[in-house]
């Protein structure tokens, strides 16, 4: 028994002294439960909306206040024309627009029925469906409070219109998300593994004594994976158009240029990982843990970012796939041009330059 306890003590000391093992055993579950507890939710909250109130009467004002006070919605703008509604959607500022017609209250009280139009951004069909249901429930509650639950003939009908994806196909959200996930994982992981493999095989020393400068060595290692990624992009787009019936509404050349930019960003991140990893297994582990989960959680692909607490929304800004996902949806699904995505493009360019700069600066000319 004494020998058994000695071995138990020895193993405990080994775990306690190994910081990596200690982090995995103790801190990783804590981080995951906090992260998943806040990020993984099917509930849609704090969605940005706009209201176009052409009536400006007591009934439309009361309904607008109830919708704005709901935790599901965040009123960001009161628009004054249908053109303003369309422009706000194209800018990506709102997910839902609520439109009250002229003489809303008069029609309700004298004609016994009135109509409200709900326009949703259906590029994310699940969120669009959920938001229209939320708004419809609030409108029904107001109708019941108006009649005091009596059988009065007052009826408020909601007319729902889905922008960009009227059939609510899931592929419209799935394809951009898969593009971001595949390019990020394939480019980053394969680039980092390829460079680390040279270190393990001992061929990196031969490369380093060549006349090439470190910058050119890094670029030379990344170029083949850039072309492979372009083939992946082409195959994904062909499958999405001809198999999944997801059209490319915007410019194909702009879409390919933005995808190439994101690919270069991912390759730069893979080069950065290869500088710190000593084995292929380590490089693969770092790439999977640091990219797979953040891409799923913080890109907006599976879970709306506005549902998350503010600190997590801030963290999502450093995830490149978030900005690429926005770009792909705007160009491919909404048919917008460069003027709509120039900010996201500039962010990806800045990330690429930063990652490449750090990678080149930390590139070790001497391995031993």
N, C-alpha and C positions, 0 to 999 in steps of 0.2 A: 504493500500500500504506500509505503514511504517513497519507493522508487517511482510509483505511478504519479504521486503528487509532485515529485521533482520534475518529471517530464511535463506535467500540466503547467508548472511554474515556468519552465523553460519556454514552452510554446506561448504562454501569456506574455513573457518578456519580449519574445520575438515579434509578436503582433504589436506590442506597445512601442517598440523601437523602430519598427518599419512604418514610417509615416504614410506611405501609399496604401498599405494594407489597412491601417487604422482609418484612413479617410474613407475607403470603400466600405468597411464594416459599420462605421458609426455615422459618418457625416453624409454619405451618399443616400441612405434611406431618408434622412431628415430633409435633405435638399429636394429629393424626389417627391416626398409627400407634400411639401410646401408648393413646389412647382406644379405638380399635377392637380393639387387641390384647388388652385386658383385658375389654372389655364384650361384644364379639361372640364368643360361644361357644355351641355347642349342648350342651355338657356342663353338667349340673346338679350343683352342689356346695353344701355347707353348708346344706342344707335342714333346717328345724326339724321335729323329730319328737317324738312322745310314745310311751311304752311303758306298756301296761297288763298287768302280769304277775300273773296270778291263781294261778300255780303256785309261783313263788318257789323253784324247784329248781335243781339244777346245770346242767341242759341249757338252761333258759330264761335263766338268768343268763349262761351262756357266749355264747349267741346275742346277747343284749342288749349284752354288752360288745363283741362283734365289730362289731355294727351301729353302736354309739356311737363306736367307734374309727375307723370309715371316714370318709374325707374327704368323702364324699357327704352325710353326715348330721350334724346337730347336735342332740343330745338335750337338750331344754329342760325336759322335765317327765316325771315318773313319775306317772301318774294311777291312781286307785283305784276307778273305777266307770265304767260306760258313759255315765252322765250327765255325768261329768267329761270324757270324751272328746268328747262332742257340744258341751259348753260351750267347750272349748279350740278346737275347729274354728270355732265361731261367732265367737270373739274374734279369729280370724285369726292365732293364735300358731303354728300348726303346719300342715304340708302333708301329713303322713303319721302315722298311728297304727298301732302294732304291738301286737296283742292275743294273749297266750298263755292258753290255757284251763287250767282246773284239772287237776292231775295230768298235766302235759305230758310229763315224763320217764317216768313210770310207763306211760303209754299207748304211748310210743315203744318202750320196752324190752320190754313184756309183750304188747302188742297188735300190735307191729311197725309201727305207723303213728300219727302225731300230726298235729295241724292248727294252723296259725297264721293269724290273720286280719289282713289288711292293709287299712286304710281310708285312702283318699287323697282329697284335695280336688281334684276334677276340674273346678273352674271354670277351671283351666288344664289342659286334657286332655293336652298333650304332656308337661308336667312330671309330672303324676300317673302317666302311663304309664312314664316314665323311672324315677321313684322306686320304683314297685312292682317293676320289673325289677331295679333295683339291690339292693333288699332280698331279692328272690327268689334272686339269685345268691349273696348272702352266706349265706342259709339253705341253699342247695344245697352250698356249700363246707363248711359245718359238717356236713352229712349225710355227705359223702364222707370227711371227717376222722374221723367217728365209726365208719364201717365200714372205714377204712383201705383204701379202694378195692377191697374185697372184695365179692363178690356176696351181701351179707346183706340180709334183707328189711326193714330199717329204712327207713321212708318218712315224710318230712315234707311235708305238702301245705299250700299257701298258698291261702287263700280271699281273693280280692280284692273289695273293695267300693268303688265310686266314688261319692263324695258330690256332690250338686248337679248332676252331669252324667253320669248312668250310661251314656249312649250315646257319650260322649267326642266330642261335636260341637265342631269348631273354632270355630264361630260364637259359642259361649258366651264365649270369650276374645276373639274378633275384634271383636264389636259394641262392648263397653265401650272397647276400645282405639281404634277408629275414632271413637267419640264424642269421646274426649279429644283426638285428633289434629285432627279437623275443627273442633271449636269453638275450640281454641287457635289454629290457623293462620288460620281465616277471621276470627274476631273481632279478633285482634291485628293481622293484616296489613291488613284493610280499614279499621280505625279509624285506624291510623297513616298509611295512604296518604291517607285522606279529609282529615285535618287538614293534612298536608304539601301536598296539592293546593291548598288554600286559600292557603297561603303562596306557592306558585309562580304562581298566577293573580293574585295581588295583591289578592284579596278579603278576606284576613284583616285588613287594615288597616281595611276598612269595618266588619267585625264587631267589632273591638276598640274602635271609637269609639262603639259602641252602649251603652245604659245597663246592659246585662247585665254582671255580674261574671264574672271568669275561671272561677270554679267552675261557674256556670250555662252558660257557653259550652261548657265541656268536657263537661258532662253532656248538653247538647243535641246535641252531635255524636255521642255514644255511644248515645243512646236508640234511633234507628232500627236500628242494628246489633244491639241487644239483641232487638228484635222479629224481625229476620231470623233470628237464631240460634235463637230459640224455634221458628220454623218448621222450621229444620234439625233440631232435637231431635225435634220431633213426627214428621217424615218418617222419621228414622232408627229411632225406636221402632216406628212402624207397619210399616216394612219388616222389622225384626228379628222382630216377632211374627208377621206374616202371610206373609212370604216365607221367612225363615230359620228359622222355628219356634223362636225363642228367647223363652221366656215371661218376663213381668215378674212375678216371684214376690212381691216386696215391694210397698210402697205406691207407687202411681203419682204421687200428690201429692208425696210426699217425694222421689221421683226427679226430678220436674220442678223442685222447689225447689232441690235440690242442683245440678242442671244450670244453673239460672238463676244461682246463686251463682258457679259456675265461669265462666259466660259473662261476668259482671261482672268477675271477676278477669282474664280474658283481655282485656277491653276496657280495663281499667286499665293493663295492660302495653302495649297498643297506644298509648294516650295518652302513656305515658312514652317510648316509642320516637319518637313524633312530635316530642317536644320537642328531641331531639338531631339528628334527620335534617333535612336541608335540601332534599332532592329525593325524589320518589316512588321512584326506583330505589334510593336509599340506604335508605329505610324498608323497602322490600320485601326487600332483601338482608339487613338486620339481622334482620328478622322471620324470614326463612327459616333463616338460619344459627344464630340464637340460640334458635329454638323447634323447628324440624322435627327436627333430630338429637337434641337433648335429650329431646324427647317420645318418640322411637322408642327411645332407649337407656336412659333413666333413669326411665321411667314403669312399667316392669315388664310392658309390653305385649308386647314381643317377646323380651326376655331377662330372666331372673330377676335381681333386684337383689342377692340374697344371693350370687350367683356372683362378683360384682365385689369388688375390693379395698376395704378400709375407707374410704380417701379418696374413692373414687367413690360409695360408699354414702352418705357424708356430703353430697356434692355433689347427689345425687338428692333430698335433702330440700328443696332450694330450687326444685325443678321442680314447678309447680302441678299438671301433668297426672298426676303420680304419685299425689297424694292423691285426685284426682277418679277415677282409675282404680280405686282401692281402694273408694271410695264406691259407684261404679256396680256393681261386682261384688258387694259386700255386699248392696245393696238389690235389684238386678235379678235376680241369679243365685241368691244365697243366701237371699233373702227376709228379711233382717234389718231392724231398725228403727233409729230415730235413736240409741238408746243404744249401738249398735255403731259408729256413724260420727261421734259427736259430736267426737272429737278431731280427725279429719281435717277436719270442717266448721269447727272453730275455727281450724285452721291456714289454711284458705282465706280465712276472714274476716280474719284478721290480715294475710295477704298482700295482700288487696284494699285494706284500709285503708292499709297502708304504701305500696303503689303509687300509690293515688290521692293520698295526702298529698304524696309526692315530685313527682308530676306537676303538681299545683296549685302547689306551691312553686316549681317550675322553669319554670312557664308564663310565656313572655316577652310582656309587654304591648306592648313596643316591639320591632319586628322589625329595625330598622336601628340 
